[in-house]
């Protein structure tokens, strides 16, 4: 059974590491592309880089969903902290399980619906880069599944180690 728990922790850790990498890479790329476009607007007569309008729209959803994954892993997404403080023992753990089960179910429904919309949006392509408009919807779908996985991992962690081992988000300590 401990191999199962280790595997769950490992998978969650890999997902969080991947999310951090996505935030760093997409954040840098968004900054570089936007800055280059601003400079190009002032330097060139063409009014900027043609692709610079489309690229941020394609990267931003990945940037955001990666942040949501990290927040979910640390217990900061869809949190109901005020309720946990009012409960003790098994009632608090039960509330966590129920809240996380609702969150997982909602994110899995969101993943499915985002995939349905992505299939429809895939018929259209961006004017300059000719990339399918489904990219943002697929990022939402993939991200929602990953949020579900890290939420399950966080729940398993509390069930295995107890409430004191629950990851809590502390804004002053969050670093990518």
N, C-alpha and C positions, 0 to 999 in steps of 0.2 A: 504493500500500500504506500510505503514511503517513496517508492520509485514513481508512483502515479503523481504524488504531490510534488516531487522534484521536477517531473516532466511539465506539470501545469505551471510551476514557477518559471521554468526555463522558457516555455512558449510565451508567457506573458512578458518576460524580460526581453526576449527577441523582438516582440511586437513593439514594446516601448522604445527599444534602441532604434528600430526602424523608423518609428514616428519621430524621434528626435533628429535622426538623419534627414528625414523629409522636411522637417521644419527648418533646419539649418540650410540645406541645399536650396529649397524653394525660397526661403527668406532672402538669402544672398542673391539668388537669381532675380527675384522680384525687385530688389533694391538696384541691382546693376541695370536691368532692362529699363526700369522707370527713370533712373538717373540718366542713362544714355539717351533715352528719348527726349528728356528735357533739354539736354545739351544739344541734341540734333535739331530740335525745334528752333533754337536760337542761332545755330551755326549754318544750317542748310536752308535753302529756299523751298525745299519740298515739304517742310512742315513736320519733320520728324521721321521716325522709323515706322514703316508701314506695319511691320509685324508686332511692334511694341504695344499696340492696342489689344491684340488678341492674346498674346502670351500671358499677361497677368490674369486674364479671365480663365485661362486653362490651368494655371498653377495655383491660384488662390484657394480653390476648393481643397486641394491636397494639403496646403499649408494649414487651413482651418481644421480639417478633420484630424490631422496629426496632433494638433493641440487638444482636441477633444479626447483622443485616445489617451494621451498622457494624463489629462485631468481625470478621466474615468479610472485609470489604473491607480491613481492616488486618492480616489474617493471624492474628488472634487466636482464631478459632473453628476447632475441629477441628485445632488446630496440633500438629505433631510436631517441635517445635524441637530436641529432643535428638538426633533422627536427622540433621537438617540439619547440626548442628555436627560430626558424625562423618564427614561426606562432603565431597568437594571437587568443583569443576568440574561436568562433565556428569552425574556420578552424583547430585550434590545437586539439580541441575535436574530430572533424571529422577524423583527421589524426590518433588519438589514436584509435578510433573505427575501422577504416579500418585496421590498423596494428594489432590490437588485433583479429579482425575477421579472418585475414589471418593466424595468429598464431594458433588460435583455430582450424580452418579448417585443417591446416597442422598437428597439433598434433592429431586430431581425425583420419585422414588418417593414420598417423604413428601407432596409437593404433590398428587400424584394421589390418594393414599389419603385425605388430608384433604378433598379435594373430594368423594370418594365418601361419606365420613362426613357432610360438610356437607349433602349432598343428603338424607340420612336425617334428620339433626337439624333440618333446615328445616321439617319437619312440625310441630314443637313451637314454641311461642312463650312468651316470658317473661310471667309473670302480670300485671305492672303496666304495663310499656312496650309489651307485645305485639310485641316484636321477635323475629325468628326465632332459634332457638338455634344456627343455623348460622354466625352471625357470627364466632365465635371460630375455628371450623374454616376458614372462608374466609381469615381473617387468617393462619393457619398455612400454608395453601396458597399464597397470594399471597407471603407472606414467604419461603417455601422457594424459589419461583421466583426471587425477587430475590436471595436468597443465592447461588443457582447462577450468576446473571448476574455478580454482583460477584466471585465466585470465579474464573470464567472470565476476567474482566477482569484480575484480579491475576496470573493465570497468563500471560496474553498480555503483560502488562507485563514480567514476568521474561524471557520468551522474546525480547522486542524489545530491552530495555535492559540485561539482565544481572542477575545476582543482587544486586548492590549497590543496585539500584533497587527491590528488593522492599519493599513496605510492611511495617513491623513495628510491632506494637502495643507501646506504652510506656504503662503505666497512669498514670504521673505527667504525661503530656502529653495525655491524652484529655480533650477538652472537647467539649461538644455545640456 
